[in-house]
């Protein structure tokens, strides 16, 4: 609403149009105590953007017509959440809080709460919005952060405009005088949309922000969420109870504010774990009891402090969009000297505060949500807003009393006692920057090895001089996916490897060393990045473990069941299903998630133990290394990989160096319709895919330019004006040498039919064709210039990757 026209710039779309024209974007979000508005744009056009941005706060128009459209957008977002387990669980949990607490309320909004109910109560929504703006949009409770390459004096001149925002001298709204939330039960059983089994344990604690210098909650979170030897996660995995564990808290938002901080422990369970969920809870409290006995430990504090200092001192260039949002949030929480480092560093050791947190994690204060499809018959209650089926109750008092005296002694199934983490041998110590020993045309990498079996690209960083490096290896093999069984076997092998070494390499991850192993159509990817000091040690150990197939059957049943469920859940995600179908039409060899799931189900432990990847043969290796390395060190990495795989003995024949082909669609229009597998899901996804032709570099650039030009008007017409849905998106594709383009709209069947959405997409494309025809040369040239600047801002050697991905990629 705030950015849909103001007194100085009355056009409803002026702000978004200006940003898009100059390569910018915007966003806004609201949590329990703060609302953030942010944008980014090319520095050259910052002053114009700031002027438009500021005037939305100074004198927004808040039109009645805009209210109706924005309510539709909010309602569409709400409707999308109706099939999200996270939204359902949040709504159920909040409904358990005492009714007079703000957390008890409905925090999203929809047509009923924003139109229907106000109309019944004779409430003028527009008047209420204007009243809220007049009362709370006061400059004395606002924080502003601007990050730019402009000189400081020029920036100070630009932001003078914000002085025109009225200062109403109101006190900062706070929740600190409210009582901490209390749930009216301690156990919720929930029947999920997706086939996931989880237990979420949480505790409402006193607000922790004031302890930011010592961060006692994050100290405890570090230990409870640890996944190394002697940890809680290690015990649960060895029993076969769990496949994942996340322990989290925050410095702001819905889970941390002036009223409370919520400590959350989320455990993804196997079928066995759900059947024995009370044992899982017992093990959690046995671990907490161990912490009460062995804490405080200053050595652990020192390790946390050292790594936080290292990470802060070597922080990579943060995305400006995120940077300004984070700093503006910090300005509302921390004193000025800690605006930049308040959330990142620890400054003092406070053992008493650590023990206060541990002692607060007691059985009588816990709130547990059990999530499993097996609860369907028990869940007789339906939550009002997100329609989640659940039952509310309490644990037996005797069970709670037993948890209070849980023993930290050796657990019968666990190989060793619970214990605090050992000293981390992967913490870097040498930060010396290596000399450049390979000259090349900056900023491009150069080929330092080109053999029949492998090619090595190297970029010796001489610009940023960071003590970090990246080693990316792509092992090509046509036999990797010669049939569905081989591909599924390789994928499950990698998933089991990742699960098995998670405990071994958890200390490495804490020390900033990350690895990614993926199975793709063309073969395997091994990606490593982090501090260069201990990288080679990490690299060698990880490869030794990867090629040790005899040990790879650990936790076999739980991992196998998890991957099958994950694949089958794809059909519940309309966007993923649409893309899966698109690829099925394009490629003869495409394997759907459903096909892979069927094949994985038939793989046995013996199949995995006997699976030898290095004996598959027919390999070709391409390597890219960058950062704080020398060419000699790069050769050492390649030699060790060669030793494990035996590249020279298993070179891929030249006739296999053929790119996969795709089907050419005949001219015309073709439709494929599929019903949602969930009959209660009213969400509809329409993807229009347009195939082009054989790709060359010019085509790639043209399609990316087309995407950039089309993005803002597509969003404006289909989302803002027509209110077809909360999510509309477009994407250019490069599918095995063939270019294409897709436009996708998520809507609801009770608002628009799939046929209507398709008509609107086609109508938009007709309009856009005319729009390009009449577009003046100056506007087109300006937009192209902005796109060029965007491309130049990303160094060409920075490949996109994820540090948490492993296993099948399809």
N, C-alpha and C positions, 0 to 999 in steps of 0.2 A: 504493500500500500504506500509506504513512504516514498518509494522510488517510481511512482506512476504519475509523475507530473508535479511541478511546483509553480509558484507565482512567476518566477523569472523564466522558467523553461516549462511551459504548460503542456507541451506535447507528451502524451503518456509514455511514449517509448524513446524519448530524447536521450535519457541517461544511458540506456542499454545500447542504443544505436551508436552513440558517440564512442562508447568503450569498444564495441565490436569493430567499428570502422578503423580504429587505431590499435587493433591487436590486443584489446583488454578484455577483462571479464569481471564479474562481481558475484557476491554471495552474501548471505545473512543467516544468522542462527540465534536461537534463544535457548538459554538454559534456565535453571531455577532462580537465578538472581541477576543475570546479565543478558543483554542482547548485543550482538556484534554485527557491524556492517563493514564490508571491506571491498576493495576493488584493486585491480592492477592494470597498468597501461604503459605504453612506451613513454619513456621520460620526456620526450619532445612534446607530448600532449598532456602532461601531468597537470599543468595549471588549469586548462579547460575542464579536465575531469574533476579536479578539486572544487572548482566553482560550482559545477553541477551537483556534486556530492553534497557540499555544504548547504546549498539552497534547499535541498530536500528536507533538511532539519530546520532551517530558518523559517520557511513558509511552504510546507507541503499543501497540495490542494485537497487531498483526501476526498476524491469525488465519490458520489453515490454509485455511479456506474462501475467504478473501479472496485468498490466493495463487493458487488455481485460477482464479478469475474474472479476476484482473489479468493472469495469463499469457495468457488468451484474448484480452484487449484488446491486449497487446503483440504477440501472434501475428497478430491482425487488422491491426494497423498494419504489421507486416512484410509481410503478404500484399498489402496495398495498394501497397507499394513495389515489388513484383515486376514491375510494368508501368511503373515510373518510370525513365527513362534516367539521371537524376541519381543515384539510389540504386545502380544497376548500375555506373555509372562509378566512383563512390566506392569500392564494394566491390572492383572490379577493381584500382584504383590502390593501395588499401591492401594488397591481396594481394601487390603487387610490393615492398613494404617488407621490410627484413630481418626474419626471423621472430621475433627476440627483442625487437623493438620493440613497445610497446603499440599503436601505430597499425596494426600488421599484423592485429590481431584483428577479429572481427565485432562491430560497435559497436551493433547494434540489439537482437538477441535474438529468439528465437521459441520455439515449443513444443519443438523438438528440443533447443535449448541449455538451456532452463529446466525441462523436465520429463523428456524421454526420456533425454538423455545423463546427467544427474545420477542418474536411477534406475539406469542401467547401472553407474554408478561408485559406487553406494551412498552418494550424497550427499543429505543431507536439506536441501532447498531452504529450508524455513522456518527451520531451525536456522542455515543459512548467512546468511540475511537478518538474523536477530537478532544473529548474531555481527558482521556488517558494521556494523549500527546501533550496537552496543555499542562497537566499536573507533573508528569515525570520526565519529559524531554527537556531537561535543564542542564545548562553547560557546566554547572558546578559538580555534577555527578557523572560527567562524561570524561573519557580518556581518549586521546588522539595519538596515533603513531603514524608517521610518514617515513618511508624508506625510499631514497632516491639517490641518483648520482649527481643531482644538482648541488651547487655550493650551499652551505648551511644558511647563509644570509638570504639567498634567493628563496629557499624553502620557508624561512621565517616570514618572508614577505607574502608568499603564496597563502600561508595558513591564517593570515590576518582575517580572512573572510569568516572564519569560525567564531570570531568575537561577536558576530551578529546573532549567534544563537542565544535566545533569552536565558538569562541567569535568574532562576526563581528562588535560589538560595534554600533549596529543600534538603532535609537530611537524607543521607544515603539509606535507601531501603535495606533492611537487614532482617534476618531470621534468628538472630542470636538469642533473643529473649524467649523463643518458643521452646517447649520441652522436646527432647530428642524423640524421634518417632518410635512408637511401640506397636508391634503387630499383635492382633487379637488371637493369633494362633502361631504355632511354630513349625507346621508341616503343611505344605501344599503338594497335592498330586495333580499333575497336569497331563492331558492327552494331547500330544503335539500334532501339527499338520504333517511334518516330515518325520521319517522313521529315525529319530535320534533319541538316544538314552543319555540323560545327564543328571547330575546332582549339583545344585548350586546352593552353597552355604554362605550366609552373609550375616554380618553384625553391624549394628548402628553404634558408632563410637562418637565421643565428643569431637568437635571440629579440630582438625590437625594442622590447619594452615599456619597457625601461630608458632608451630614447631618446625618451620621450614628450614631453620639453620641446622637442626640435628636429624630431621626426617625419621623419627623412630618407626612410624608406620611402614615406610619404604624399606627399612632395615628388616622388619619382620616379614614383609611381603617377599623380599629377596630370599629368605630362608624357606618359607612355606611354599613358594613357587619354584624352588630349586629343583632341577631334574637330574642332578648328578648322583654319585654313589652315596648311599646312606640317607637319601632324601625320601620324602613322602611319596613323590611320583615313582621312584624306583620300587618302593614296596608295593604300590598298587599295580604296577606293570608286571612285576614278578609273580604276583598272584593271578594275573590275567583279568583284573578287575577294571582297569582303565587304559585308555589309549591316548588321552591328552589331559593336561591340567593347566589352568590359567589362574593366577592369583593377581588381583589388581586393586588399586586404589587410585585416587586422582587428587590433583591440587585445585580442581574447580569443577563446575558442572552439577549435574543432578546427583552425583554421588559424593560430592565434597563441597561444602558451603559453610556459611556462618552458623548453621544450626547443627550439622552433623557431618561426619565422614563415614562412608560405608566401605567396609572391608569385604571383598567378594572372593570366594574360592569356587571356581567352576571346574567340574571334573566330568569329562566325557567317558561314559561307562560302556563296557562290553555287556553282552547279555548276562554273563555270569556276575558281573559287577552289579547290575540292576537287581538280579535275584537276591544278592547279598548286600543290599545297600546299607543295612545297619552295620555290617562288618566294615564297610567303607568308612562310615562315620566314626566307628570305634578307632580305626587306624589313624584317622585325622587327629583325634584327641590324644591318641598315644604319642603321635609326633609332637603335638603342642605341649604335652607333659614333658617330653624330652627337652624341649626348648626352655621350659621353666626350670629344669634341673641344671642345664648347661650354660644358659645365658646369664649375664651378658658376656660377650666375647669381643674384645677390642680389636683383635686381629682381623675379624670379618669387617668391622667398621672401616679399618684402614684400607682393606682391599677395595671396598665399595668406594671409598673416597679417592683412592689412587686412580681407579678406572674412570670415575666421573670427571676427575681433573684432566686426565688424558683425553677423554672424548670431547670435553669442552674446549680444551686448547687446540685440538685438531679437528674441530667441527667443520664439516664441509659446507659449502655455500648453501644456506637454507633457502628454500623457495620464498621469494619476497611476499607472496600471498599469505603463506603460513606465518612468516616472520612478523608481519605487522599485526596479525591477529593474536599471536602468542604474546608479543610485547604489550599490546594494549590490555590484554587480560592480566598480565603481570603487574601492570601499573595500578590495577584495582586491588591487588593482593599484597604486593611486596613494597618495602621502602625503596626510594629511588636508586640507591647504590646496588640494589639487587634486581632491577628490572630485567637485566639480561641473563643473570646466572641463578636467580632465585629458585627456579624449578630444577635446575641441572646439577648443582653442586651441593655437597654437604660440608658444613663448616665447623661443627663441634660434636663431640661424643657425649651423649647424655644417657648413660645406662639406666637410670631410674625411669626415664620416659619410655625406653624400650620395654622394660618389664611391665610398665603400666599397660602398654598395648597387648603384650602376650597374655597378661592376666585378664584383660577385657574379653578375650576370645573364649568365653566360657559357654558351657552347654545350655545354661538357662537363659542366655541372651541370643542364641543362634536362631536364624530363620532359614528353613530348608525348603527348596523347591525340587521335587522329583519329577522328571520328565520322561515319559515312556508311553508308547502306543498300547502297552499291555494294561494301562489304567482305564481304558475306554469304558468298561463296565462300571467302574467305581466313580467316574467323574459325572455327577448328576447336576452340578451347578454350572450355569453359563454366565460369564462375566458380561456386564452390560454393553461395553463399548466395542471390544474386539472379539467378542463371542467365543472366548476360549473356554473349553470344558475343563472343569477342575473339581476337586474336593478339598475342603479345608478341615484340618484337625490338629491334634497334638500328639507328640510322642508320649509313650507311657512314662509316668514319673519315675518308675524304677530304672528305666533305660537312661533317663537324664542323670539320675544319681550315680549310676554305674559309670557314665562318661566322666563324671567329676573326679573319679578315682582311677581313670584309665592308666594302666602301667606302661611305661616306655621300654619294658624288657624285650628281649629277643622275641620276634614273632615267628611262629612255627614254620611258616612258609618262606620267610625272608632269609636270604643267605647271610646277612650281617645285621648288626644292630643299627637302629637309627643313630645317625651321628651328624655333627656339624660338618660342613664342607671342608675338604682338605685345602691347603694352600694352592692357589691357582698357578700352575706352571706355565700357563700361556700368556700371562700379563706381560706386555712388551716392556723392554728396558732400553733398547737401542733405537734412538730416533734420528740417527745420522742420515743425512740426505746423500744418496749415492751420486757419484760423478756421471755425467752424460758420456757414454762411450759409443753411441751410435748416432751419427748425424743424419738428419733427414729433413724433408721439406715441412717445417712446422705448419700447422699442428697435426700433420698426418703421420700415421704409423708407417713403418717400412718393413719389407720382407727380409728377414735375416737368414731364413732357411727355406729352400724349395726343393724337396725331394719327391720321388714317386709315391712315397708312403705318407708324407706329411708336408705341410707348409706352416711357417711360423711368422706371425706379424708382431712387431714390437714397437711400442711407443715409450721412449724414455722421457719421463716428465721433466721438463726444464722450466716450466711456467709456474705451477702451483707449489711445487716442492713440499708435498705432503709425505709423511713417513708411511704411506699406505701403498698397496699394489692390488692389481687384479690379474687373475690367470683364468682365461676362458678356453676350454677345450671342447671341440665338437668332433666326436668320433662317428664318422659316417659308416653305415653298414646297411646294405640292401636286405641282408638276412634278418635285421632287427625286427622288421614287420612284414616278413614274407607271407605270413598268414596270421589269422586272428589269434591262434593259440600262442605263437611265438611272441607276438606283441604283448599279449596279456601276461605271459610268463615273465617277460622282461620287466613289465610294469610292476607286477607284484613283487618281483625280486628287489627292485629298487625301493619300493615302499617298506619292505621288511628290513632292508639295510638301514634306511633312515630311522626306522623305529628302534633298531638294535643299537645304533651308535649314538642315539640322542643322549643317553646317559654319559657315555664316554666323552663326547665332545661338547657337553653343556658348558664346562669351564672355558673352552675355546670361544664359544659364542659370547660368554660374558666378557671375554677379553677382546672382543671386536673382530673375531675371525668367523667368517660365514662361508658356508658351502651350499651349493645347489646341485642336485643330481636329477636329471629328467630323462625320460624316454620319449622320443619323438618319432615321427614317421621315418626320418632319415637316419636315426641312430640314437646316440646318447650325448647329453651335454653335461660337462663337469665345470662348474663355475666356482671360483674362489675369490674372495676379496677381504681386505682388512689390513691391519698393520703388518708391515713386511718382516719385522724382526723374528717372529716365531712361525711365519707362514710355511716355510719349507718343512718344518717338523710336522705341522698340521696336515699338509698336503700328503706327505709320505704315509702317515698313519691312516689317513682316510682311505687312500688307495689300497693299502694292505687289507683293511677291513672290507672294502667293497668287493675285492676279488676272493674273499674267503667264504665261499658258498656254503661250506659245511656248517658254519655258525648262523646262517641266515634264516633258520626256521624258528628263531625265538619269537614267542608271542604270536605264532602263526595264525591261529583261529581268530583272535581278536582283530589283528590287522586285516586279514582277509575279509572278515565280515564288515569292517569299517569301510574298506574301499568299495565293496559291492553296494553298500547302502548309499555311499556318496555318489556313485555313478547312477544308481536308479533314481536318486532324488533330482537329477537333472531334468527329468520329464515333468517335475513340478515347477520348474523355473521356465516360464514362457520364452524369455529372451534366449536362454541357452538352447532350449528345444528348437526354436526357430533357426538358430545358426547351425545346429546339428543337422536339421533337415536341408538347409541350404547347401551344406557341404556334401550331403548324400547325393543331391542332384548333380553336383559339379564333378565328383570324383568316384570312379568305379571302385577304388580301393578304400574308400572312407569307411571307418569302423565306428558305428554309433556307440554311445555310452551303454546302451542296453545290450548290444552284442558283446562288448568287452566284459560287462558284469556277468553275463551268462557263462562266458569262457573262464573267468577267474574262479567262479564257483566250483569248477571241476578240477582245479589245480590242487595237488596234494603236497604234504610236507616233503615227501621223497622227491617229487618233481623239482622242488626248490633246492634241496640238498645236492641233487645231481646236475643242476643247471650251471654250466660253465660259460660265461660270456666270452672269455678270451678265446675259446675254441670255436666260436661261430665263424671266424674267418671273414675275409673280404672287407678289410678296414681301410679307411683313409682319415687322417687326422688333420684338422685345421686348428691352429692355436693363435690366440691373441693375448698379449701381455702388455700391461701398462703400469706406470707408476714408479715407485722407488725400488727399481731393480736394475741390474746390469745385464748385458747380453749373455755373459757367461752364466749368470744365475738362471736366466731363462732356459738356456741349454740344459742345465741340470734338471729343471722341472720336466722338460720334454723327454730327456733320457730316462728318467725314472718312470714316466708314464709308458714309454716304449717298452721298458723292461717288464712291466706288469701285463701289457697287452700282447707284446711280440709283433709289433707293426710290420717289420721287414719281412717276416715269414707269412703274413696274412694281408698282403696288399690287395686293395679292391681292383679288379680288372677294369680297364678303361671303358669297356662296353657297358659297364654298370653306371657310368657317370651320366646318367640321363635323368633329366628333371621329369617328375611325374606330370602327366597331362590331365587336363580336365575336359569335360564335355562342352561342346559349343551349343548353346541354346539356339534353336531355329528362331527366326524373327517372329514376333507375336507376343501374346500375353498368356501366361499360364498361372493357375492358382492351385494351391494345395491347402486344404483345411484340415485341422485336427482339433478335436475337442480336448478341453482341459481334463487331465486325469483325475483332478479333484472336482467333483460335481458342485461343491459349494463355492468354488472360486469364480467370481464374476469378472475377474481381471481378464482383459483381452489384449493380446499383442499382435500387431500387424507389422510385418517386415516386407517392404518392397525392395527387391534386389534387381539391379540392372547390370547385365553383363556387357563388357566392352570388347576388348580385343587383346591381342598379344601385346605384352607390356614392353615399353622401352623407357628410358629414364625421363624423357620428355612427358610421356603419358603419366608417369607417377607424379611429377610436379604439377601437371594440369589438374589431376584429380585432387591433390592436396589443396591447390588453390581454390578449386570448386567447392571443396568442403568448407574452407575458411570463409568464402563469400556467402555461402548458403546458410551457415549455422544460425546467425542472428535472425534473419527473416523467417526461417523455418520455425524457430522457437517462438518468435513473436506471433506469427499467424496461427499456428496450431495449438500452442500452449496458452499464450496470453489472451489472444482474442477469441479463438474458438473454444478454448478450455477443453480440449479433447482428452487431456490427461496430464498428470504431474510430470511424467517422463516422456520426452521426445528426443530422439537422437539421430544422427546421421554419421556415416562412416565410409571412407574409401577403402577398397579391398585390393590386395595383391595376392591372388590365389594361384600359386604355382605358375607364375608367369602371365597370368591373365588379370587385367584390371576390371574392376566392377565398383558398384556404388550401392549402398543400402540406406533406406530411411525407415526408421522404426518408431512406432507410437504405442505406448502402453495406455490403455483406457479401460473402461468398465462396460460390460455388455448391457447394463441397464441404463447407460447414457448414450452410447454410440454402438452401432453394429459394425462388424468387421468390414462389411461392404461400404458403409458410410465413410469409415476411416480411409479406405483405399481411394475412394472418390476424392476426398479432401487432399490426400497426398498427391494424386495426379493433377488436381486443380492447382495446387501449390507449384508443382513443377512447370506447368504451363505458364503460370504467372511469372515464375522466376526466369524463364526463357525470355519473356518480354522485358523483364527488369534488366537483364544483361544487355539486351539490344539497345535500350535507351540510356544505359549508364554512361555518364560522361567520362571522358578520358582522364580528367584530373582525379575524380573519385576512385576510378579503377587503379590508377598509378599509385595513389596514396595507400590503398589497401594492399597492393602488391609489395610496396616498400615495407609496410609493417610486417608482412609475412616473412620477408627476407631477414628482417631484424630478429624475428622470433627464431628462425632457423640458425642464424649466426650465434645466438645466445647459448646454443648447446654444442659443446665440442664434439667433432665427428667420431672420436674414439670412445665416447661414453655410450656403451651398449645398455639397453634397458634390461634389467633382470630383477628377480625377487629373491631375497635372502631366506625365505621361508618355504619355498616350493620344493617338493620332491615327489617322485613317483610318476604316474601316468600323466601325460599331457595330450588331451584330445579335443 
